[in-house]
């Protein structure tokens, strides 16, 4: 659409259908309108500034940074929020100082948007301010739940190791969503200092999903997590076995072979357990015990459940007297089906390792017989 046509259409609607004009303005994504938007953002109407900021964020051109930073002085918190979000989408480091100031805004929605934007930009200059906000230490500013959660998530996106200790402290925060965000952030940063604290919260029954802790330990990849994860895999009251089976495959330690063989008996995560067995045998079969390898060679093909979502269905029922078509709408639902999982690959890998060891085993047997004589 030509720039002049965009302008004409907007101004015609602005005077006659104000709300629709703003709605269409905020939906603009075409870069051809950039010049018009950069002029329009100086309009005295804060709602126009808000819609223009959203459009500039959609376009994502760095030329808009200076204009958007000027909008942060608006008296309208919705306008400031829109400008902050747009700066986050553009990801230009020139906006960092202005966003740090917005992190102290008197409106929580603006502070939350600023924390999100700083995380998207990923500049380490934001570290100190974000750490203060999760500790709620900045004098004169109260950081509510949404702001603190966004700040924790931002620290994870930035990935600076200076955030590790403050995030570990947040693992014991009274707010559940903040604790969960801290777990995810520590997983993204991947620092091994977080392993023991994460293992300690592995049994936090209040976590919305224990999978989050399991995934964080998987990303860090430290072998200290192996035994605690095996314990969770064997805990029938846990809902995280599937995630644990996957994580154990990623860690690739031979100690997990027998627990994974046993896990193939549960159809809900049997497929994942078999794939993880394959990963472990390819990486660490040399350290596997004879008992573990033999257990794999005896493993039959297993049954795995697959779940599929069937969405709502619209079916014609008939035609009314007026000629309209009557329809019936059925709600969506999950369906499950059982499928066989081929275990021949893992059996072959285990057998290959046993075959490789045969000469050494024979030498050991001969040595033992010689000692007996």
C-alpha positions as CSV (number, residue, x, y, z in Angstrom):
1,X,0.0,0.0,0.0
2,X,1.4,3.4,-1.0
3,X,2.4,5.8,1.8
4,X,0.0,8.6,0.6
5,X,-2.9,6.2,0.6
6,X,-2.1,5.1,4.2
7,X,-2.1,8.7,5.2
8,X,-5.3,9.6,3.4
9,X,-7.1,6.5,4.8
10,X,-6.0,7.3,8.4
11,X,-6.9,11.0,8.4
12,X,-10.3,10.3,6.8
13,X,-11.1,7.8,9.5
14,X,-9.5,9.8,12.3
15,X,-12.1,12.5,12.0
16,X,-15.1,10.2,11.5
17,X,-14.3,6.8,13.0
18,X,-11.6,7.6,15.6
19,X,-11.4,4.1,17.3
20,X,-11.2,2.3,14.0
21,X,-8.5,4.6,12.7
22,X,-6.4,3.9,15.8
23,X,-7.0,0.2,15.5
24,X,-5.8,0.2,11.8
25,X,-2.9,2.4,12.7
26,X,-1.6,0.1,15.3
27,X,-1.8,-2.8,12.9
28,X,0.5,-1.3,10.2
29,X,3.5,-3.5,9.5
30,X,4.7,-2.1,6.2
31,X,8.0,-0.3,6.2
32,X,6.7,2.0,3.5
33,X,4.7,3.8,6.1
34,X,7.8,4.6,8.3
35,X,8.2,8.2,7.3
36,X,4.5,8.9,7.9
37,X,4.6,7.2,11.3
38,X,7.8,9.1,12.4
39,X,5.9,12.3,11.8
40,X,2.6,11.1,13.3
41,X,4.3,10.0,16.6
42,X,4.7,13.7,17.4
43,X,0.9,14.2,17.4
44,X,-0.4,15.8,20.6
45,X,-3.0,13.0,21.0
46,X,-1.5,10.4,23.4
47,X,-3.7,7.6,21.9
48,X,-2.3,8.4,18.5
49,X,1.2,8.2,19.9
50,X,0.3,4.8,21.5
51,X,-1.0,3.3,18.3
52,X,1.9,4.8,16.3
53,X,4.4,3.3,18.8
54,X,2.8,-0.2,18.4
55,X,3.1,0.2,14.6
56,X,6.8,1.3,14.8
57,X,7.5,-1.8,17.0
58,X,5.9,-4.0,14.4
59,X,8.1,-2.6,11.7
60,X,11.2,-2.8,13.9
61,X,13.3,-0.1,12.1
62,X,16.1,1.5,14.2
63,X,15.2,4.9,12.8
64,X,12.3,5.0,15.2
65,X,14.4,4.7,18.4
66,X,14.9,8.4,19.0
67,X,11.2,9.2,18.5
68,X,10.1,6.3,20.7
69,X,12.5,7.4,23.5
70,X,10.9,10.9,23.4
71,X,7.4,9.3,23.8
72,X,8.6,7.9,27.2
73,X,8.0,11.4,28.6
74,X,4.2,11.1,27.9
75,X,1.8,11.5,30.8
76,X,-0.2,8.5,29.5
77,X,1.1,5.2,31.0
78,X,-0.5,3.2,28.2
79,X,1.5,5.3,25.7
80,X,4.7,4.9,27.7
81,X,4.1,1.2,27.8
82,X,3.6,0.9,24.1
83,X,6.8,2.9,23.4
84,X,8.8,0.7,25.8
85,X,7.5,-2.5,24.1
86,X,8.4,-1.1,20.7
87,X,11.9,-0.4,21.8
88,X,12.2,-3.9,23.1
89,X,11.1,-5.3,19.7
90,X,13.6,-3.0,17.8
91,X,16.4,-4.3,20.1
92,X,18.7,-1.2,19.7
93,X,21.2,-0.7,22.5
94,X,20.7,3.1,22.3
95,X,17.5,2.6,24.2
96,X,19.0,0.9,27.2
97,X,19.5,4.1,29.4
98,X,15.9,5.2,28.7
99,X,14.6,1.8,29.5
100,X,16.5,1.7,32.8
101,X,14.7,4.9,33.7
102,X,11.4,3.3,32.7
103,X,12.2,0.5,35.1
104,X,11.6,3.1,37.9
105,X,8.3,4.3,36.4
106,X,5.5,4.8,38.9
107,X,3.2,2.5,37.0
108,X,3.9,-1.3,37.3
109,X,2.8,-2.0,33.7
110,X,5.5,0.3,32.4
111,X,8.1,-1.2,34.7
112,X,7.2,-4.7,33.7
113,X,7.4,-3.7,30.0
114,X,10.8,-2.2,30.6
115,X,12.1,-5.3,32.2
116,X,10.9,-7.4,29.3
117,X,12.4,-5.0,26.8
118,X,15.8,-5.0,28.5
119,X,15.8,-8.8,28.4
120,X,15.0,-8.7,24.6
121,X,17.9,-6.2,24.0
122,X,20.3,-8.3,26.1
123,X,22.7,-5.5,27.1
124,X,24.7,-6.3,30.3
125,X,24.3,-2.6,31.4
126,X,20.9,-3.6,32.7
127,X,22.3,-6.3,35.0
128,X,22.6,-4.2,38.2
129,X,19.1,-2.6,37.9
130,X,17.4,-5.9,37.1
131,X,19.1,-7.6,40.1
132,X,18.0,-4.8,42.4
133,X,14.4,-5.1,41.1
134,X,14.2,-8.9,41.8
135,X,15.6,-8.2,45.3
136,X,13.1,-5.2,45.7
137,X,16.0,-3.1,46.9
138,X,15.7,0.1,44.8
139,X,14.7,2.8,47.3
140,X,11.4,4.5,46.6
141,X,10.2,1.9,44.1
142,X,8.0,-1.1,44.9
143,X,8.5,-4.0,42.5
144,X,5.3,-6.1,42.3
145,X,5.1,-9.7,41.3
146,X,4.8,-9.1,37.5
147,X,7.8,-6.8,37.5
148,X,10.0,-9.1,39.5
149,X,9.0,-12.1,37.4
150,X,9.8,-10.1,34.2
151,X,13.2,-9.0,35.7
152,X,14.1,-12.6,36.5
153,X,13.2,-13.7,33.0
154,X,15.2,-10.8,31.5
155,X,18.3,-11.9,33.5
156,X,18.0,-15.4,32.0
157,X,17.8,-13.9,28.5
158,X,20.8,-11.7,29.0
159,X,22.7,-14.8,30.3
160,X,25.4,-13.0,32.3
161,X,26.9,-15.2,35.0
162,X,26.7,-12.3,37.6
163,X,23.0,-13.1,37.9
164,X,23.6,-16.7,39.1
165,X,23.9,-16.0,42.8
166,X,20.9,-13.6,43.0
167,X,18.8,-16.1,41.0
168,X,19.8,-18.9,43.3
169,X,18.5,-16.8,46.2
170,X,15.2,-16.3,44.4
171,X,14.7,-20.0,44.3
172,X,13.3,-19.6,47.9
173,X,11.2,-16.6,47.1
174,X,7.7,-16.6,48.5
175,X,6.1,-16.0,45.1
176,X,5.7,-19.3,43.1
177,X,5.9,-17.6,39.7
178,X,9.1,-15.8,40.6
179,X,10.7,-19.1,41.8
180,X,9.7,-20.9,38.6
181,X,11.1,-18.0,36.4
182,X,14.4,-18.2,38.4
183,X,14.6,-22.0,37.6
184,X,14.2,-21.3,33.9
185,X,16.7,-18.5,34.0
186,X,19.3,-20.6,35.7
187,X,18.8,-23.2,33.0
188,X,19.4,-20.7,30.3
189,X,22.5,-19.3,31.9
190,X,23.9,-22.9,32.3
191,X,26.3,-22.2,35.2
192,X,27.2,-25.3,37.3
193,X,26.9,-23.3,40.5
194,X,23.2,-23.7,40.1
195,X,23.2,-27.5,40.1
196,X,23.0,-28.3,43.8
197,X,20.4,-25.5,44.5
198,X,18.3,-26.8,41.6
199,X,18.5,-30.4,42.9
200,X,17.3,-29.1,46.3
201,X,14.2,-27.7,44.7
202,X,13.6,-30.7,42.6
203,X,11.0,-31.9,45.1
204,X,9.3,-28.6,45.5
205,X,5.6,-29.7,45.4
206,X,4.4,-26.2,44.9
207,X,6.1,-25.8,41.5
208,X,3.6,-25.6,38.7
209,X,5.7,-28.1,36.8
210,X,8.6,-30.0,38.1
211,X,9.5,-30.4,34.4
212,X,11.0,-26.9,34.6
213,X,13.6,-28.0,37.1
214,X,14.4,-31.1,35.1
215,X,14.8,-29.1,31.9
216,X,17.1,-26.7,33.7
217,X,19.3,-29.5,35.0
218,X,19.3,-31.0,31.5
219,X,20.5,-27.7,29.9
220,X,23.3,-27.4,32.5
221,X,24.4,-31.0,31.8
222,X,26.2,-31.7,35.1
223,X,26.5,-35.4,36.1
224,X,25.7,-34.6,39.7
225,X,22.0,-34.5,38.6
226,X,22.0,-38.1,37.5
227,X,21.1,-39.8,40.8
228,X,18.5,-37.3,41.9
229,X,16.9,-37.5,38.4
230,X,16.8,-41.3,38.6
231,X,15.0,-41.0,42.0
232,X,12.3,-38.8,40.3
233,X,12.0,-41.3,37.4
234,X,11.3,-44.0,39.9
235,X,8.8,-41.9,41.9
236,X,5.4,-43.0,40.7
237,X,3.7,-39.9,42.3
238,X,5.7,-37.6,40.0
239,X,4.3,-36.3,36.8
240,X,7.8,-35.5,35.4
241,X,9.0,-38.9,34.3
242,X,8.8,-38.1,30.6
243,X,11.0,-35.0,31.0
244,X,13.4,-37.0,33.3
245,X,13.7,-39.8,30.8
246,X,14.7,-37.2,28.1
247,X,17.1,-35.4,30.4
248,X,18.9,-38.7,31.4
249,X,19.5,-39.4,27.7
250,X,21.0,-35.9,27.3
251,X,23.3,-36.4,30.3
252,X,24.5,-39.7,28.7
253,X,25.7,-41.5,31.9
254,X,25.8,-45.3,31.9
255,X,24.3,-45.4,35.4
256,X,20.9,-44.6,33.9
257,X,20.6,-47.7,31.6
258,X,18.7,-50.0,34.0
259,X,16.3,-47.3,35.2
260,X,15.6,-46.4,31.6
261,X,15.0,-50.1,30.7
262,X,12.5,-50.2,33.6
263,X,10.9,-47.0,32.4
264,X,10.1,-48.5,29.0
265,X,7.3,-50.4,30.8
266,X,5.3,-47.2,31.1
267,X,3.6,-46.6,27.8
268,X,3.3,-42.8,28.5
269,X,7.0,-42.2,28.1
270,X,8.3,-45.6,26.7
271,X,9.3,-44.0,23.4
272,X,11.3,-41.3,25.2
273,X,13.0,-43.9,27.4
274,X,14.1,-46.0,24.3
275,X,15.5,-42.9,22.5
276,X,17.4,-41.9,25.7
277,X,18.8,-45.5,25.9
278,X,20.1,-45.1,22.4
279,X,21.8,-41.8,23.3
280,X,23.5,-43.3,26.4
281,X,24.7,-46.4,24.6
282,X,26.2,-44.3,21.8
283,X,28.1,-42.1,24.3
284,X,28.9,-44.1,27.4
285,X,28.4,-47.8,26.6
286,X,32.0,-48.5,27.6
287,X,31.2,-47.7,31.3
288,X,28.0,-49.7,31.4
289,X,27.9,-52.8,33.6
290,X,27.4,-56.3,32.1
291,X,24.1,-56.5,33.9
292,X,22.9,-53.3,32.3
293,X,24.0,-54.3,28.8
294,X,22.4,-57.7,29.2
295,X,19.1,-56.1,30.3
296,X,19.1,-54.0,27.1
297,X,19.7,-57.1,24.9
298,X,16.7,-58.8,26.4
299,X,14.4,-55.7,25.8
300,X,11.4,-56.5,23.6
301,X,9.7,-54.0,21.4
302,X,7.6,-51.8,23.7
303,X,4.2,-50.2,23.5
304,X,4.0,-46.4,23.6
305,X,0.9,-44.2,23.9
306,X,0.6,-41.3,21.5
307,X,-1.9,-38.5,22.2
308,X,-3.5,-36.4,19.5
309,X,-5.9,-33.5,19.8
310,X,-9.0,-33.6,17.8
311,X,-10.4,-30.1,17.4
312,X,-14.0,-29.0,17.3
313,X,-16.0,-30.3,14.4
314,X,-18.7,-28.4,12.6
315,X,-21.3,-30.6,10.8
316,X,-24.4,-29.6,8.8
317,X,-27.6,-30.8,10.4
318,X,-30.2,-29.5,7.9
319,X,-31.7,-26.4,6.3
320,X,-34.2,-24.2,8.0
321,X,-37.4,-22.8,6.4
322,X,-35.6,-19.6,5.7
323,X,-32.9,-21.4,3.8
324,X,-30.1,-21.1,6.4
325,X,-28.0,-24.1,7.1
326,X,-28.2,-25.5,10.6
327,X,-24.9,-26.9,12.0
328,X,-23.8,-28.8,15.1
329,X,-20.5,-28.1,16.8
330,X,-18.8,-30.8,18.8
331,X,-16.1,-29.8,21.3
332,X,-12.5,-30.9,20.9
333,X,-10.9,-33.7,22.8
334,X,-7.7,-35.8,23.2
335,X,-7.5,-39.3,21.8
336,X,-4.7,-41.8,22.5
337,X,-3.5,-44.7,20.4
338,X,-0.9,-47.4,21.2
339,X,2.1,-48.0,18.9
340,X,4.9,-50.4,19.0
341,X,8.4,-48.9,19.4
342,X,11.2,-50.8,17.7
343,X,14.0,-51.5,20.2
344,X,16.3,-53.3,17.8
345,X,18.8,-50.4,17.6
346,X,19.4,-50.3,21.4
347,X,19.6,-54.1,21.5
348,X,22.2,-54.0,18.8
349,X,24.2,-51.3,20.5
350,X,24.3,-53.2,23.7
351,X,25.2,-56.5,21.9
352,X,28.1,-54.7,20.1
353,X,29.5,-53.5,23.4
354,X,29.3,-57.0,24.9
355,X,31.0,-58.5,21.8
356,X,33.7,-55.9,22.0
357,X,34.3,-57.0,25.6
358,X,34.4,-60.8,24.9
359,X,38.2,-61.1,24.5
360,X,38.8,-59.2,27.7
361,X,36.2,-61.4,29.5
362,X,37.9,-64.6,28.2
363,X,41.3,-63.3,29.4
364,X,39.8,-62.6,32.8
365,X,38.3,-66.1,33.0
366,X,41.6,-67.7,32.0
367,X,43.5,-65.7,34.6
368,X,41.0,-66.7,37.3
369,X,41.3,-70.4,36.3
370,X,45.1,-70.2,36.4
371,X,45.0,-68.7,39.9
372,X,42.8,-71.6,41.0
373,X,45.3,-74.1,39.8
